[in-house]
Structure formats: structure tokens, C-alpha cells
Amino acid sequence: MDNIRRQVEDLQERKAAAQLGGGEEKIKSQHHRGFLTARERIDLLADEGSFMEFGMLNTSDVSGKEQKSYGDGLIAGVCKVNGRPAVVQAGDKTVFAATEGNVHIRKSRMVHDFAVRNGLPMFFLHEGGGLSMPDGMGSDGISDKLFPPEMLTHHRQVPTMTAILGDSFGGPTWMAVSSDFVTQLNGTCMAIAGPRMLELANGQKLPPEELGGVTVHNKYTGQIDQNAATEEECINQLKTYFEYMPQNADEQPAMRATNDDPNRRVEEVYDILPEKSNRVYDMKKIIRILVDDGEMFEVQPNFGKGLITGMAHLNGQTVGIIANQPNQFAGAPGPQECQKATEFICLCDSFHIPLVFLHDTPGFRISSEAEKAKMPTKIMVWNQALALSTVPKISVVIRKSIGAAYGNMAGPGMGGDLVVAWPTAEINFTGPEVGINVVYGRELAKSDNPKEMRQELLTHWSFDSSPYKAAAKHLIDDVIEPAETRKFLCQSLEYLLTSKRKKSERRLATWPTGI
């Protein structure tokens, strides 16, 4: 019995040492820099007492490093998040700066396989310096440490959510840009390699935030979906996003309890929509009036600002919303908005989330810069995603929906199950002003009273742009009273989500992330 007790005590001592990772001094250093440790981050994510660790007694397989490398820079296991089982991995900066050694990589792969095999969502709380130099050096060191196949062929089998909570290069970056949702802590860097490596490679000197800070990703890359000032805020964003997600690709998102009447009239829209069609307004105000309890979780709010993408509920049903934003570029999508829409459609279709489109756009934002950014390709990739998606799609034209953008917003013939318009809608190949200039420009120039002629033409073209001609020919399904929009959406979802349509065919699950 004494021998067994001694063995148990030895185990307890080993686990106590493992709890400290790289040691107390490294933990103090992490705190001194203003960051939490990997275990503290997991405590913020996981329901109290639910975390069960895998590989706690792992150490580096580099000889002589055993006592300084518990976990080999990665803490991993299973836990509950808001009562739901999930897998979590967190880079441990106190051990070799959370770089990826042989054991680290082996554990990550096995935990990923465990998550997929059991249909468990995956959370990544990351920071780290990429591949560990000793483990990755030489032809043998690098040959079995290239991009992990489980990441490349994940195919959205379970939701993946990443928080970048410290400077991240290599592996953490690859994981983030492959995830369904990414948030980044303000002041951190996410890039292929760090500033020192960049300087050594090509002599370029940049501070970390200019290389891969939140401003870079919000303004240029779209590689993050949100950001926050504190680690706790970032982790709460993961939790909130998770509320809209199913456990895995075989399940639907859970219905959410609400006391918000699905038949509620939304008279407030009349106070939001301007009388004049050329005046801007905030589409988010309309969205919040339409959805349950006024709650929407926006995705990529600071990237491609001319388009809104976000999660909400309608009568308890999770929906994805794609809406033009008139107070940004008049709601005209450019290259970033196209990328944003495509990624969001892929996400929703992969996890059985119906889509609601709200139109108010004067057409695509065309320019020399847009052409250089492959605008035609981006428009068509958006359309391809729309055509391949099999979730229910409901389209509401609120005000303008002009030209090809009418199609990309799930207009008639573009895969929308229902397309309706408000009586305020203007639908046309081009806006009346532009169309008149193109078609009647010469006649206007020769007219004795061009102002009067233009006004007459505008009156005629405005009539042509109204939704009633399309409705008369059943090219759209109805013209609805704006105050009835919530009722229409809730009712439509009830009829569309039949046993056949509750789950999508997931044709977009194999599309690359970050289109």
C-alpha cells in the first residue's frame, strides 16, 4: 500500500509541475507583459470544472529539455462551453514561446482527429512562434512537419473558432485563416513569420502591428472576423458566435427560446427609411428591428463595410443575414464585399443556416482599383457560391437593387426561394439618372429645356423601376408592406424548413476557406 501511495504522490508531483508549464518565472513574465497564460484562457472559455486535459504529462522529445517543457507548448483537451461539449487547444507561451515541436504537433493532430470523430466543435486560443527550430531543422526535421492534412481536408465537419491572443506566426496563423471564425486581440500580430524573420529574409523592417495587426486584417485582408481590447472580450466573442453554430455538420443549429412575437409588426422601419431615395441610413437599425429581441452578431464588421454579414434568430431559428449598407459606399459592393459575401455563404450552407438577403444597392462599385483586384472574378465566385448553396434563401428588396448586384443578392433566377420587394423598391439594369444619361444624352444636349425633359424621363424611368411590373409578371413573388416584413420572414422560414430542406447538401463545405 505504501508503494502505491508513493506512486500516487509521484504522479501528483508531476502533474503539479506540469500545471506550471515552463515554470513560475515564465508565468510571471507572461503576466508582466499583460497577457494571460494558456490555462487561464481555458478557464475563461470552459464551464467551471469541465476541462479534461489530454497530454498533461507531455514533454519535448529533445534530450535534456524534459523538465522545462511540460505540454511541449500546447495545452489541449475537452470541456463544456455554455453547457455544450467541445475540444480546446491553447498555445502555452511559457514553454518554448509556444513553438511547435514534435510532441506539440502530434498532440494537436490527435486532438483534431478526436474532435472530428466525435463531432465536437473546436476552439483554438492561440499565440506562438511557429515551428520549433530544433525539431524542424534538417531535411528529416521538416519533411514530416509541413501543412497538416487534417487542416487541409477538414471540410467544415465541425465548427472551428480561433482567438489570436498574442503574436502568432506559422501554425497559429495557418489554423486561424482555416477557421470558421477568428477574433484577434488588439495590439497583437498574426502573420506568416515575425518581424525578425522578415528583416532577415528581405531587409524590410516593420513593427508587428503593421505586419499583421488588427488594422491590417480589418482594412486589407479580411482574415479576422472580429477583434477586441481584452482577452476576455475575445473569448466572449467566441462563446457568442458558438451560440449560433451546430455541434457538427450532421446537426442543425439549436432553436433559441424567445418571447418575441413572430407576427410582430415593425412600424419603426418607416422612421428609419428616408423619404428621399438618395439619402443614406443605417441598415443595421432595420435588421435589429426585424430579428428576435433586436440581437445580431455581426461578422467582419470592419472589412468590406458596404455589406453587412451577421447571425441572428427569427422566431428562434438561426439565420445568416447578408445586407447592403447604404451609409458605406451607398451600399455598392466592391472586391472586399464580394469576398465577404462568398465566405459567409459557404459558412452558412455548410452548417445548415438559412440566408436572408436585404437589398439596397445602386450596383457594384466599379473602378480601376476594383478591376485590378479581380472584380469580375469576385462577382462570379459570389454567384457560384450562391448557385451551389442549398439552404433556404429569402430575398427582400428594400430600396434600390440595380444591375448585376440585384442578382448577387439572390434576385430572381439566382437561387432564392422567395424574392419580394417593398413598395419603395427600385429595380433596374441601371439607376434612372445613369440610364437617362446613357440613352438620352444627345437628345438632352439638344433640348431647348433639358431640365424639363430630364424630369419627364425620370418620371417614366422611375415607373419602370417600380417593383409592380416584376410582380405582375411573377418575376418576383410579392410586394409586401414594410411593417409586415418580420412576419413574412418568420412565416417563410416555417414553410421552407421542411424535412427535406432542414439540412443543406453542404456542396460548399469543401470550398477553400478565405476565398
GIBELMO-V438464 format. One record per helix or strand. SS is the DSSP state (H for helix, E for strand). FROM is the first residue (numbers start at 1). TO is the last residue. If there is no record, write none. Layout:
# GIBELMO-V438464
ss & from & to
SS & FROM & TO
SS & FROM & TO
This chain:
# GIBELMO-V438464
ss & from & to
H & 2 & 19
H & 24 & 32
H & 38 & 45
E & 52 & 54
H & 66 & 68
H & 70 & 73
E & 74 & 81
E & 84 & 91
H & 96 & 98
E & 100 & 100
H & 102 & 118
E & 121 & 128
E & 131 & 131
H & 133 & 136
H & 138 & 143
H & 149 & 152
E & 160 & 169
H & 171 & 177
E & 181 & 185
E & 190 & 191
H & 195 & 202
H & 208 & 212
H & 214 & 221
E & 226 & 228
H & 231 & 242
H & 269 & 272
H & 283 & 290
H & 292 & 294
E & 296 & 299
E & 307 & 314
E & 317 & 324
H & 329 & 331
H & 335 & 350
E & 354 & 361
H & 368 & 372
H & 375 & 388
E & 393 & 402
H & 404 & 408
E & 418 & 422
E & 426 & 428
H & 432 & 446
H & 450 & 465
H & 468 & 472
E & 478 & 480
H & 482 & 496
